[in-house]
Amino acid sequence: MEKKFFAHPTSVIDEPAEIGENTQIWHFSHIMSGAKIGAGCNIGQNVFIGSGAVLGNNIKVQNNVSIFDSVILEDGVFCGPSMVFTNVFNPRSFISRKKEFRKTLVKKGATIGANATVVCGYTIGRYAFIGAGSVVTKDVPDYALVYGNPGRVRGWMCQCASEIVFRSGKGLCNACGRHYRKDRAGVREIEG
């Protein structure tokens, strides 16, 4: 059967692994047996994808990222260079905690900046934007702009990655014209 993805000759793909059509896997990357990668993804240089990791479609994983077991990336997620996912909350080298892996979910369209760290067991919301070097230590709402250590909500981002300006609970993206509402339930897109 003809493979419908590209894998650089230096990459290692342990079979069986599910890899979608038109996905590209670059230099020195390692895909473990059981990993699931969707269509149209770009897996950069020196990336590790664990056997229990699930990646949706059209995901971009920049160089030097490890996506461990129990990490799920929905469609359109961007992982910046050298960002970090963890999978054990309280690791020790001399204690096996593989049965204690905590699920991390990154929802559709979210961006995680370079050198950010995502502590396991949390959810990053749809179209959220995590700034470079930030440390995520709790759930992140949809459309939130989070940065710092620990990461805190500092604003709101449109699907197009521009700031949403809110007045009286109504928001507008000046870049693309999308409209949003913000209330106790969070931020959501609305009809203009």
N, C-alpha and C positions, 0 to 999 in steps of 0.2 A: 504494500500500500504506500502510495506517494505521500510524503509529509507535506503539509500545506503551510508550514511556518519556516522561518529561517533560524538556524542555530550556528553561531560561529564555531569553527572547528575546535577552538580551545575550550568551549563550554562543555559541561558534563550534564547529561540528562539521564537520570536513572529511570528505567522502565518498570512499571507503566506510570506515565504521567499524562494528564490531559492538557494539551496545548492547542489553543484555537488558531483558526486560519488567520494568516497575515501577521502573526505575532513574530517579533524579532528578539532573539536572545544573543547578547553580545559577549565579548571576550571574558574568559575565566569565570563565567557564572555557573552556578550549580543548582539544578532543579532536582529535588528529591522525588523518589517514587511515591506516587499518591497525590502529588501537588496538582492543583487544578488552576489553569490559566486560560482566560477567555481569549476572544478574537481581537486582533488589532492592537495588541499590547506591545510596548517597547521596554524590554528588560535590559538595563544598562550593564556596564562592565563590573565584574566582581560582585554580583548579586547572588544571594543565597535564598532559595524558596523551599521551605520545609514541607514535609509530606502531608501535614494537615492544614496547610495554607490554601486559601481559596481567593483567586483574583478574578474579577469580572472582566468585562470588555473595555477596550480603549484606555487601559491604564498605562501610565508612564512611571517606571521605577528608575530613578537616576543611579549613578555609580555608587558602589559600596553600601548597599542596603541589604539587611537580612530580614526576611519576612518569615517568622517562625510559625510552628504549629499553633493553631487557634487564632490566627490573624485572618480576618476576612476583609477584603477590599471590594466594595461595590464598583459599578461601572464609572469610568471617567476619573478615578482617583489619581492624584499626582503625588509621588513621594520624592522629595528633593534629595540631593546628594548627601550621603552619609547620615541620613536621619536614622533613628533607632526605634525598633519595636522591642519590647520585652515580653516574656511570657510567664515568668515566675515572679511573684511579688516579693518574696523574701529568700533569695537564693543563698545557698552555701555550696561550696565545691564538694564537700564530703557528705552531703545529704541529697539523695535523689528526690526530686519533687515533680517528676513528669506527670504524675496523677493530679497535680495541683495547678496545671496550666490554666490561665485565665483568658477567656475569649476577649479579643479586641475587635471591634467593628468600626470600619471607616466607611461612612455612607457615601452615596452617589455624589460625584463631583467635588469632593473635598480635596484641599491642597495642604500638604505638610511640607514646610520649608526645610532648607538645608540644615543639617546638624540638630534638628529638633529630636526630642525624646518623647515617646508615647509609652507611659507606664501601662502595663497590661490590666485588662479588666474593665476598660472604659469604652465608650462610644463617641466617635467624632461625627457630628451631624452633617446633613446634606449641605454641600457647598460651603462648609466651614473653611476657614483659612487660618492655618497655624503658622505663625511667624518663625523665621529662621532662628535656631538656637533655643527655642522655647521648650518647656518641660510640661507635658500634659499629665495632670494628676487627678483629673475628674472628668465626667462627661462634658462634652462640648455641644452646645445647641446648634441647630441648623442655622446657617448663614453667619455664624459668629466669627469675628476676627479676634484671635487669641494670640497673645505673646507674653513673654516674660518667664521667670522662674520663681514660683510656679506660674504656669500660664493662667491668665485672667482674661475675661471678655473685655476688649477695649473698643469695640465697635462692631459694625455689621457689614458684610460683603455680599454683593450681587453675584448671580451666577457667572457674570462676565468678569469677575474678580476686581470690580471697582467698588468704592465705598457707597453704601446706602445712607442717604441723609434723611433722618426722621424728624417730622414735626407733628405733634399731637397724635402720635401713633401711626401716622401715614408716612411711607417712605418712597423715595424716588431715586433711581440710579440715573445720574446725569449722563453717564456714558452710553447706555443702551436703551434707556427709557422704561425699564421694567418698574412696576409698582409693587409695594410691599405694605404689609400691616404688621405692627408690633404690639402685642398685648401680653397678658400673663401666660398665655399658652405658648408664646414664642414669636418667631418671625416667620411669615409665610408670604408667598407671592400672591397677588390678587390681580384681577382684571383692571386695566387702566381706566 
